[in-house]
Amino acid sequence: MSFSASPGSGGSIIPKSTLWRFLLATILLAVATAVAAMLVSRSIGRRMVYRLQDDSAYSVLRSAVELVAGYRIREDRLRVFFREQRKELLNGLVVHVISLLDSYEEEVRERGRPLAEARSTSFRRLNRVVGPRVPVFVLDADLRLVIHPRPEFRDRPVAGFRNCEGETVFKDLSDRARAAGRNETVFTLYAWAEDPSEGRGFRLAAARYYRPWDVVVCAAMPMGDIEEAMAERRRIRLNDLRARLGEMGIMETGYVFCFDEDCTYIGHPVNSGESFRDLRPPGSDETLCSMLKAAAVRPWGENKCVYEAALPGDSGGLAGPAVSWVTRDPVTGWYVAATAFEQEIEAALPRFIWSIFLPALGAIVILAFAVALVLQRFLRPIQDLVRVCREVSGGDLEIRAKEDFRGEMGFLARHFNIMVHRLGQARDKDEQRKKELETLNRNLEAMVEARTEDLRNKTLSLEEANRRLMDLDRMKSEFLSSVSHELRTPLTSILGFAKLIYRDFQRFFNPLSSGDPSLEKMDLRIRYNLRIIEQEGERLTRLINEVLDLNKIESGQAEWRVQDLDLAEVIRQAARGLGEELANKPDLGLEIDAPGDLPRFKGDPERIGQVLSNLLGNAVKFTKAGRVRVEARVADNGRLRVRVSDTGVGIAEKDLDRVFDKFHQAHGGDATEGKPRGTGLGLAICRQIVEHYGGAIWARSEPGKGSVFTLELPIGESGG
């Protein structure tokens, strides 16, 4: 093995062999892995130790709960046993008394004695028999005591006797006995205190209905002696429970204890029978009892709490943090807790960590040396490949690696040689492509220069065309303005003379034509033609005015008068201008829904009125019957929105996108066949006016069902 000192390394020796470099890297990796394994095993070990301790604690806690529940179950079974004995005794007394009553009743039947006399005799005999040792009493139909061990209670109503809760126990018992089946005894347990100073006790009563004499035979016994009999047994079982709880434990110092709802220890290694209601762990504002109770109501697996505690019986200082797993026994209502100390849990952590870490470290080291031994046999062909790689990196693409190795190394050497061969071919192709790219680059530069010159010429042509279009537009505007002004004067004269001729013709010629059919026919035709001249002149005048308006708006020469507008009033003024057209269509109604509290709008009243008049006029023109409705609201976007809807012929879908174009007239169907359709500029002017104020206008329609035109205007803004 050979080594060399690298310059400037301070004399440090670096192994040159690939194997030893690998071993050195493996050692360093093993050290890093060991450190990481130590950290990971500590984290994992801590969780696993606490998880195992949780599982152990919950197992002990379940056993303790079963032990506590068994204590209460055995006590309840014993109480039930004593109670059943008393029931049998009371039932025997009641049955005995009823057998005596049966004998008296039989004597009545055999000797023929009166029933009342026999009842009185039998009750006197029974009153002499009953006494403190025979606690029997009988109630008649009126719920009066006819038989009772104490003479002062005889002939008294049973309603006056109540238990400690104020309930009429004997009346209820009598009612139950009468409702029960034949030969069936009913029982009840009630609280009773003859002397309040002695405290109350419990009594068990039995009753059976004797139907022949309509009486209820009862017997009652105190139950206090049962509790006295059970007290000694309870004490013995409780001591046994405490001893068995003391035998349970967690780890070496952990212990199990239980306490009741009043925070009194039922079973504890040291403090059995003592109360810890006011005991507070150091550094805590909460009592230990409330902490344990709060943990007991959490779901199983989370029912634990941590607090500072001392070892049981330790008179010294604190032992440190303790963990208690707590639950509540549903049978007794007692709380059962298993407690262990964290310092003991932490003491088990290093052993657990080393049990994980040492095998992992040994496996890493063994694996590293095993891999080194396996790699040693593969280093020889790798060294040859390294040599060839150095030559190839120096530019020699004619060299080749040995291919006489077996397995993967031979496969690698063959494919490495193929790769070197392809690299040589690729280098040759690259040289050829470089030459081709140089040629293409020169050609591309020439093409770019030619295209750039062509684009420059086209740009100049477009600029010239744009100037010519602007001149043509200006000339068009000037032409329209000039022609419109020139046409307005003769049109005014034509309209004036047409109206004058119509008036004079009707005044002078019409009276002369009466009586002559040919002249009357001529009169009608001349007047009809004069009306057509007048209507078409007015139509042409409107066209000229609209052309001039549109031209002024588009050229920016229109005058705009800005003032605060009441949009509702502008709508009503536009509606009033349709009076004559609406009068000619009696089946058509106009509805206006424009609240008076709409926000003010700054704009030209004539222009806004022109928009509304145009929209309303179109709606009335193309609607024979139904309704035209205009409504104004403040839209969700904060703008004034006006909707003009009608039930007319509607607009075809193909015309809907072009309805606001200049000189475009949408065909509405048969309702407008052969009639003047306007100039085709009204809606175009409407759009120009609305857009001047920063608003928007659009339309939607369905042929045969009407149209809806909607415009929006900004509130409190002015476009003038």
ABEGO torsion letter per residue (X at the ends): XBBBBBBGAGGBBBBABAAAAAAAAAAAAAAAAAAAAAAAAAAAAAAAAAAAAAAAAAAAAAAAAAAAAAAAAAAAAAAAAAAAAAAAAAAAAAAAAAAAAAAAAAAAAAAGBBAAAAAAAAAAAAAAABBAABBBBBBBAAGBBABBABAAABGBBAAABBBAAGBBAAAAAAAAAAABBBGBBBBBBBBBBABAAAEBBBBBBBBBBBAAAGBBBBBBBBAAAAAAAAAAAAAAAAAAAAAAAAABBBEAABBBBBBBAAGBBABBAAABGBBAAABBBBGBABBAAAAAAAAAABBBGABBBBBBBBBBGBABBBAEBBBBBBBBBAAAGBBBBBBBBAAAAAAAAAAAAAAAAAAAAAAAAAAAAAAAAAAAAAAAAAAAAAAAAAAAAAGBAABBBBAABBEAAAAAAAAAAAAAAAAAAAAAAAAAAAAAAAAAAAAAAAAAAAAAAAAAAAAAAAAAAAAAAAAAAAAAAAAAAAAAAAAAAAAAAAAAAAAAAAAAAAAAAAAAABGBAAAAAAAAAAAAAAAAAAAAAAAAAAAAAAAAAAAAAAAGABBBBBBBBBAAAAAAAAAAAAAAAAAABAABBBBBBBBAABBBBBBBAAAAAAAAAAAAAAAAAABABEBBBBBBBBBAAGBBBBBBBBABAEBBAAAAAAAABBGBBBBAEAAABGBBAEAGAAAAAAAAAAAAAGBBBBBBBBBGAEBBBBBBBBBGBBAX
